[in-house]
Each structure stands twice: as C-alpha cells, then as structure tokens.
Amino acid sequence: MAFRRTLVTEFVLQGFSELPRLRLPLFGCFFLYIVALTGSAAIIAVVSRSASLRSPMCFFLCNLAATDIVRTSSALPKVLAGLASAENTISFPGCTAQLFFLTWSASSELLLLTVMAYDRYTAICRPLHSSSRMSPRRCRSLAVGVRAVCAFNGSLHAGLMTRPSFCGPNVVAHFFCESPPLLLLSCSPTLVNSILTVLADAFYGVVHFLLTLVPYGCPVTRRRRAFSTCSSHLLAVSVRYSAVLCARISPASSCSPERSKGSAALYTMLSPTRNPISYSLRNMEVTRALGRLVQALLHPGVRGLPP
C-alpha cells in the first residue's frame, strides 16, 4: 500500500483577501453567525420543552437546526479569523476535519429536506396513513439513517483527501476547505477523488432534489389551498439546491473560485440564517411556543411551558 507523500503541513485559506474593499462588509458574517446560532438553538429549545410540538415535522426541524449549528460553526469562525488577520492558515489535519464536518452537515441537510418533503406529502395527501408512516420510531430511524449515511460520505471525502500528494502551492482559493479547490493543489493524480466528488454531488444535488420535489406535486395538483403551507419549504429547497448545483456539480479542473465562493456563502451563511424563519417562524405552533418560552425566561417563577 502506497502512503501519501507530502511537503505541505498547512494550507492558507485565501478567503476574500483579493477583495480588500469587502473586508468591512464581510464582518457582517459575525452577525449572521449569531443569528444562525440563536435561531437554531431557539428551535431546539422550543421543540424540546413544548409538549404540543411532537409532530414529525418539528422533530426534523430540530435535526435541521442542529445541522445548521454544525455547518456554521465549522466554517464561519475561520472566515472571521481570516478577516481579522493578514494570513489565515489551517493545518492539514484541521483542513480534513473541517472538510468532514462541512460535508457531513451539508449532505445531512439535503437528506433531511427530502424526509421533510415526504412528511408533508403524507400529512396533506395521505392524512389517514400519516401516523403509521411517520411514527416516532420511524422518524428516529430516518434521522439516525441520515446521520449515518452522511457521516460515511463525509468520512469518505475526508479520508480520500489524504491520498493525493501536496508538494507545491498551499493557498486554497476558498474561505474553507472544500474538495475541488484542494484537489487543484495536488501534485499527484486526483482522478479517483474527482470522480467521487462528482458522483456524490450528483447523488445529493440531483437525485435528492428530484426526490424532494416529487412529494410536493400532490399539494399543487390536488389541494392548492394546502400548498400554501409548503411554499416556504419549497423556497428554502430551491435556494439551497441552486447553491449546491452552482457550486458543486463540476469537476475540480473547472472549478471557478468566484462562483464557488459565492455559492458557498449561500449555504454556509445565508441558508442557516434563513432556515429558522422559513421553517419555524412561519409555523404558528412554533411561533406561539417560542412566545411562551420567552415569557418563561422573562418570568423565571413560571416553571416549564404549557402544552
């Protein structure tokens, strides 16, 4: 078995250093990071404490919120560090770890969106079978399955990144470690990595995009009034998959740094900030439960939340 030979022990994340005029506006990332963390944490707290929010949708909202926390915490702190310093470096092990968590969280979100679309389909178009098809046990199994499949995907990407040799330039044309810009720095063949990247992105970005859209066909064709409850979900799905298709469905050799950075900003900064609004704050049950949680925090003498 051949071991990876490399002279590179750390990478330099280029970030947005080639656009110094954007340095000050990009500090708004800190605000987005705080909003994303606060919104996601609020969703988890509200759903966990409210007895009335025990539906499959709320269960998957919690999982989606946890995924958003992992994704933003994997990328944005390093972005902020790069804006505050002249050179933003990351060690080789740190780069592969970041690649794993970003791949795991990003692919988990896509699979969760597919599961949530199926839940909406059963709730609207098959209401009599909804409780059996989306029982608590099945929901937990789906959530564990999503995490396991995506952890395997992340491990595969991170593990194969130790296969190529890096013996020359170490400046990554991105603001975090991602497969395409990393493979451009390799001084050894990267065909296996490139094929895996394209196949995985096609599976998550194309196959699951279609699997997510199909369940929403029922509300559109049969119950147009019920479709209004899914409009915010469809908007979030469209924005998320547009960013994925733009940023990832391309081989490393054709990777455009500008396009990749812009698309990555959508799913690492804006998407986690928008998700609590699109999926939760437009849900009246979640909004009321959030109001009760805020009231309980303002009045500590009141214990717990009413159902």
C-alpha positions as CSV (number, residue, x, y, z in Angstrom):
1,M,0.0,0.0,0.0
2,A,1.4,3.4,-1.0
3,F,1.5,6.1,1.6
4,R,0.8,9.7,0.8
5,R,4.0,11.8,0.5
6,T,3.5,15.5,1.1
7,L,5.6,18.5,1.9
8,V,2.6,20.7,2.8
9,T,1.7,20.7,6.5
10,E,-0.7,23.6,6.5
11,F,-2.9,25.5,4.0
12,V,-3.6,29.2,3.6
13,L,-7.2,30.0,3.1
14,Q,-7.4,32.7,0.6
15,G,-10.9,33.8,1.6
16,F,-11.7,37.2,0.3
17,S,-8.3,38.7,0.5
18,E,-8.2,39.5,-3.2
19,L,-11.2,41.8,-2.5
20,P,-10.0,44.1,0.4
21,R,-12.9,46.6,-0.2
22,L,-15.2,43.8,1.1
23,R,-13.4,43.3,4.3
24,L,-15.6,45.6,6.4
25,P,-18.9,44.5,4.9
26,L,-17.9,40.9,5.4
27,F,-17.7,41.4,9.1
28,G,-21.5,41.1,8.9
29,C,-20.7,37.4,8.8
30,F,-20.4,37.7,12.6
31,F,-24.0,39.0,12.8
32,L,-25.2,36.1,10.5
33,Y,-23.3,33.6,12.7
34,I,-25.0,34.9,15.9
35,V,-28.4,35.0,14.2
36,A,-28.0,31.4,12.9
37,L,-26.8,30.1,16.2
38,T,-29.6,31.9,18.2
39,G,-32.3,30.9,15.8
40,S,-31.3,27.2,15.6
41,A,-30.8,27.0,19.4
42,A,-34.2,28.6,19.9
43,I,-35.9,26.0,17.7
44,I,-34.2,23.1,19.6
45,A,-35.2,24.6,23.0
46,V,-38.8,25.4,22.0
47,V,-39.5,22.0,20.4
48,S,-37.7,20.1,23.3
49,R,-39.7,21.9,26.0
50,S,-43.1,22.2,24.4
51,A,-45.4,19.1,24.7
52,S,-47.5,20.3,21.8
53,L,-44.7,20.2,19.3
54,R,-44.2,16.5,19.0
55,S,-45.1,16.1,15.3
56,P,-42.6,14.6,12.8
57,M,-42.1,18.0,11.2
58,C,-41.0,19.5,14.5
59,F,-38.7,16.5,15.2
60,F,-37.0,17.0,11.9
61,L,-36.8,20.8,12.4
62,C,-34.7,20.1,15.5
63,N,-32.4,17.9,13.4
64,L,-32.2,20.5,10.8
65,A,-31.4,23.2,13.4
66,A,-28.6,21.0,14.9
67,T,-27.2,20.5,11.4
68,D,-27.2,24.3,10.8
69,I,-25.2,24.8,14.0
70,V,-22.6,22.3,13.0
71,R,-22.3,23.8,9.5
72,T,-22.0,27.4,10.6
73,S,-19.6,26.6,13.4
74,S,-17.4,24.6,11.0
75,A,-16.9,27.5,8.5
76,L,-17.7,30.9,9.9
77,P,-15.3,31.2,12.8
78,K,-12.4,30.5,10.4
79,V,-13.8,33.1,8.0
80,L,-13.9,35.7,10.8
81,A,-10.4,34.8,11.8
82,G,-9.2,35.4,8.2
83,L,-10.9,38.8,8.1
84,A,-9.1,39.8,11.3
85,S,-5.6,38.6,10.4
86,A,-3.3,39.1,7.4
87,E,-3.0,35.3,6.8
88,N,-5.5,32.7,7.6
89,T,-3.8,29.3,7.9
90,I,-5.2,25.9,8.8
91,S,-3.3,22.6,9.5
92,F,-3.6,19.6,7.2
93,P,-5.5,17.6,9.9
94,G,-7.6,20.7,10.7
95,C,-8.5,21.0,7.0
96,T,-9.6,17.4,6.7
97,A,-11.6,17.7,9.9
98,Q,-13.3,20.8,8.5
99,L,-14.0,19.1,5.2
100,F,-15.6,16.2,7.1
101,F,-17.9,18.3,9.2
102,L,-18.9,20.5,6.3
103,T,-19.6,17.6,4.0
104,W,-21.5,15.7,6.8
105,S,-23.7,18.7,7.7
106,A,-24.4,19.9,4.1
107,S,-25.4,16.4,2.9
108,S,-27.4,15.8,6.1
109,E,-29.4,18.9,5.3
110,L,-30.2,17.7,1.8
111,L,-31.4,14.3,3.0
112,L,-33.4,15.9,5.8
113,L,-35.2,18.2,3.3
114,T,-36.2,15.0,1.4
115,V,-37.5,13.4,4.5
116,M,-39.4,16.6,5.5
117,A,-40.9,16.7,2.0
118,Y,-42.2,13.2,2.4
119,D,-43.6,14.1,5.7
120,R,-45.6,17.0,4.2
121,Y,-46.8,14.6,1.5
122,T,-48.2,12.1,3.9
123,A,-49.7,14.8,6.1
124,I,-51.5,16.5,3.3
125,C,-52.3,13.8,0.7
126,R,-52.4,10.7,3.0
127,P,-53.6,12.0,6.3
128,L,-55.2,8.7,7.4
129,H,-51.8,6.9,7.0
130,S,-49.6,9.7,8.3
131,S,-49.4,8.5,11.8
132,S,-48.3,5.0,10.8
133,R,-46.0,6.0,8.0
134,M,-44.3,8.7,10.1
135,S,-44.4,7.1,13.6
136,P,-42.0,8.4,16.3
137,R,-40.0,5.2,15.9
138,R,-39.7,5.5,12.1
139,C,-38.8,9.2,12.5
140,R,-35.9,8.3,14.8
141,S,-34.8,5.6,12.4
142,L,-34.8,8.0,9.5
143,A,-32.8,10.6,11.5
144,V,-30.2,8.0,12.5
145,G,-30.1,6.7,9.0
146,V,-29.5,10.2,7.6
147,R,-26.7,10.9,10.1
148,A,-25.0,7.5,9.4
149,V,-25.2,7.8,5.6
150,C,-23.8,11.4,5.6
151,A,-21.1,10.5,8.2
152,F,-19.9,7.8,5.8
153,N,-20.0,10.3,2.9
154,G,-18.0,12.8,5.0
155,S,-15.5,10.2,6.1
156,L,-15.0,9.1,2.5
157,H,-14.3,12.6,1.3
158,A,-12.0,13.4,4.2
159,G,-10.2,10.1,4.0
160,L,-9.6,10.3,0.3
161,M,-8.2,13.8,0.7
162,T,-5.2,12.2,2.5
163,R,-4.5,10.1,-0.6
164,P,-3.1,12.8,-3.0
165,S,0.3,14.4,-2.5
166,F,0.6,18.1,-1.8
167,C,4.1,19.3,-2.6
168,G,3.8,22.8,-4.0
169,P,1.4,25.7,-3.6
170,N,-0.7,25.7,-0.4
171,V,-3.1,28.6,-1.0
172,V,-6.7,27.3,-1.1
173,A,-8.8,29.6,-3.4
174,H,-11.7,29.5,-0.9
175,F,-12.7,30.6,2.6
176,F,-12.9,27.0,3.9
177,C,-11.5,23.6,2.9
178,E,-13.5,22.0,0.1
179,S,-12.6,19.2,-2.2
180,P,-12.4,20.9,-5.7
181,P,-10.0,23.8,-4.7
182,L,-7.9,21.4,-2.6
183,L,-7.6,18.9,-5.5
184,L,-6.3,21.7,-7.7
185,L,-3.2,22.0,-5.4
186,S,-2.3,18.3,-5.6
187,C,0.9,17.3,-7.5
188,S,-0.4,13.7,-8.0
189,P,-3.3,12.2,-10.0
190,T,-6.7,13.0,-8.4
191,L,-9.0,11.1,-10.8
192,V,-10.4,8.9,-8.0
193,N,-11.2,12.0,-5.8
194,S,-12.7,13.9,-8.7
195,I,-14.9,11.0,-9.8
196,L,-16.1,10.5,-6.2
197,T,-16.8,14.2,-5.8
198,V,-18.9,14.4,-9.0
199,L,-20.8,11.2,-8.2
200,A,-21.6,12.2,-4.6
201,D,-22.7,15.7,-5.6
202,A,-24.8,14.3,-8.4
203,F,-26.5,11.9,-5.9
204,Y,-27.1,14.6,-3.3
205,G,-27.7,17.5,-5.7
206,V,-29.7,16.0,-8.5
207,V,-31.3,12.7,-7.3
208,H,-32.4,14.1,-3.9
209,F,-33.5,17.3,-5.5
210,L,-36.0,15.3,-7.6
211,L,-36.9,13.2,-4.6
212,T,-37.7,16.4,-2.7
213,L,-39.8,18.0,-5.4
214,V,-41.9,14.9,-6.2
215,P,-43.8,14.8,-2.9
216,Y,-44.8,18.5,-3.3
217,G,-46.6,17.6,-6.5
218,C,-49.6,16.4,-4.6
219,P,-50.4,19.7,-2.9
220,V,-50.0,21.5,-6.2
221,T,-52.2,19.3,-8.3
222,R,-54.9,18.2,-5.8
223,R,-55.0,20.7,-2.9
224,R,-53.9,24.1,-4.0
225,R,-55.0,25.6,-0.7
226,A,-52.8,23.2,1.3
227,F,-49.9,24.1,-1.0
228,S,-49.6,27.5,0.8
229,T,-48.3,25.6,3.9
230,C,-45.4,24.2,1.8
231,S,-44.5,27.4,-0.1
232,S,-41.8,28.5,2.4
233,H,-40.3,24.9,2.4
234,L,-40.2,25.0,-1.4
235,L,-38.5,28.4,-1.4
236,A,-35.8,27.1,1.0
237,V,-35.3,23.9,-1.0
238,S,-35.0,25.9,-4.3
239,V,-32.4,28.3,-2.8
240,R,-30.4,25.5,-1.1
241,Y,-30.2,23.3,-4.2
242,S,-29.5,26.2,-6.5
243,A,-26.4,26.9,-4.4
244,V,-25.4,23.2,-4.5
245,L,-25.8,22.8,-8.2
246,C,-23.9,26.0,-8.9
247,A,-21.0,25.3,-6.6
248,R,-20.5,21.6,-6.6
249,I,-21.7,19.9,-9.8
250,S,-18.4,20.4,-11.7
251,P,-15.1,18.7,-11.7
252,A,-12.1,20.2,-9.8
253,S,-10.4,21.2,-13.1
254,S,-13.3,23.6,-14.0
255,C,-13.8,25.0,-10.5
256,S,-14.3,28.7,-10.6
257,P,-13.2,30.4,-7.3
258,E,-15.6,33.3,-7.6
259,R,-18.6,31.1,-8.4
260,S,-17.6,28.6,-5.7
261,K,-17.2,31.3,-3.0
262,G,-20.5,33.0,-3.8
263,S,-22.5,29.8,-3.8
264,A,-20.7,28.5,-0.7
265,A,-21.7,31.7,1.1
266,L,-25.3,30.9,0.4
267,Y,-25.3,27.5,2.1
268,T,-22.8,28.3,4.9
269,M,-24.0,31.8,5.9
270,L,-27.4,32.7,4.5
271,S,-29.1,29.3,4.5
272,P,-28.7,28.6,8.2
273,T,-29.9,32.2,9.0
274,R,-32.9,31.8,6.8
275,N,-33.9,28.3,7.8
276,P,-35.4,29.2,11.3
277,I,-37.6,31.8,9.5
278,S,-38.6,29.7,6.6
279,Y,-39.4,26.5,8.5
280,S,-40.3,27.7,12.0
281,L,-41.3,31.3,12.5
282,R,-44.0,30.9,9.8
283,N,-45.4,27.9,11.7
284,M,-47.9,29.3,14.1
285,E,-47.5,26.5,16.6
286,V,-43.8,27.1,16.8
287,T,-44.3,30.8,17.0
288,R,-46.7,30.5,19.9
289,A,-44.4,28.1,21.7
290,L,-41.5,30.5,21.2
291,G,-43.5,33.3,22.7
292,R,-44.2,31.1,25.7
293,L,-40.5,30.3,26.1
294,V,-39.6,34.0,26.0
295,Q,-42.3,34.6,28.6
296,A,-41.0,31.9,30.8
297,L,-37.5,33.3,30.6
298,L,-38.7,36.8,31.4
299,H,-40.7,35.4,34.4
300,P,-38.4,32.7,36.0
301,G,-41.1,31.9,38.6
302,V,-43.2,30.2,35.9
303,R,-41.8,26.7,35.5
304,G,-42.0,24.9,32.2
305,L,-44.2,25.6,29.2
306,P,-47.9,24.9,28.9
307,P,-48.7,22.3,26.3
